[in-house]
């Protein structure tokens, strides 16, 4: 039996990945029977209108830079590294 869980990642800031990883690791929400689907909602327009993101580049950096950083240097985001290792 495999359970697929969906989480929405809002991405108003770059630390969103670390917050998600901390929640999953600290509460031991990983299992060989779980599969995580990370959803990125279309919220850029709202964040830009509210001044939370200056441009679309910042939104993409919030999404991808933490993943690139942890891939190159796992110690840069230890809980994110642990979360991504769960299969």
C-alpha positions in Angstrom: 0.0 0.0 0.0 1.4 3.3 -1.0 0.0 6.7 0.1 0.5 9.7 -2.1 0.4 13.0 -0.2 0.1 16.4 -1.8 1.5 19.6 -0.3 1.4 23.1 -1.7 4.6 25.1 -1.6 3.7 28.8 -1.6 7.3 30.2 -2.2 7.0 33.8 -1.0 10.5 33.3 0.4 13.5 31.1 -0.2 13.2 29.4 3.3 9.9 27.7 2.3 11.7 24.5 1.4 13.5 24.4 4.7 10.3 25.0 6.6 8.6 22.1 4.8 11.6 19.8 5.3 11.7 20.7 9.0 8.0 19.8 9.4 8.4 16.5 7.6 11.6 15.5 9.4 10.7 16.7 12.9 7.4 14.9 12.8 8.8 11.8 11.1 6.3 12.0 8.3 8.4 10.0 5.9 7.9 6.4 5.2 8.7 3.9 2.4 4.9 3.8 1.9 4.5 7.6 1.4 5.1 9.5 -1.8 5.1 13.2 -1.7 3.8 15.4 -4.5 4.9 19.0 -4.1 2.5 21.4 -5.8 3.5 25.0 -6.8 0.3 27.1 -7.0 0.1 30.0 -9.4 0.5 32.7 -6.7 3.2 34.8 -8.3 0.8 37.5 -9.5 -0.6 38.0 -6.0 2.8 38.1 -4.4 4.1 40.5 -7.0 1.0 42.8 -6.6 1.5 42.8 -2.8 5.2 43.7 -3.2 6.3 40.4 -1.7 8.3 39.4 -4.8 9.9 41.9 -7.1 9.9 39.8 -10.2 9.3 36.3 -11.6 13.0 35.6 -11.4 12.8 35.9 -7.6 9.9 33.4 -7.6 11.9 30.9 -9.7 14.9 31.4 -7.4 12.8 30.6 -4.3 11.7 27.4 -6.0 15.0 26.1 -7.4 18.0 27.6 -5.6 17.5 25.7 -2.4 17.3 22.4 -4.4 20.5 23.3 -6.3 22.2 24.3 -3.1 21.3 21.1 -1.3 22.3 19.0 -4.3 25.8 20.5 -4.4 26.3 20.8 -0.6 23.9 18.7 1.5 25.2 20.4 4.7 23.7 23.7 3.5 20.1 22.4 4.2 20.5 19.2 6.3 16.8 18.6 6.8 15.9 19.2 3.2 18.7 16.8 2.3 17.2 14.2 4.6 13.7 14.8 3.2 14.9 14.4 -0.4 16.7 11.2 0.5 13.4 9.5 1.5 12.3 7.1 -1.2 
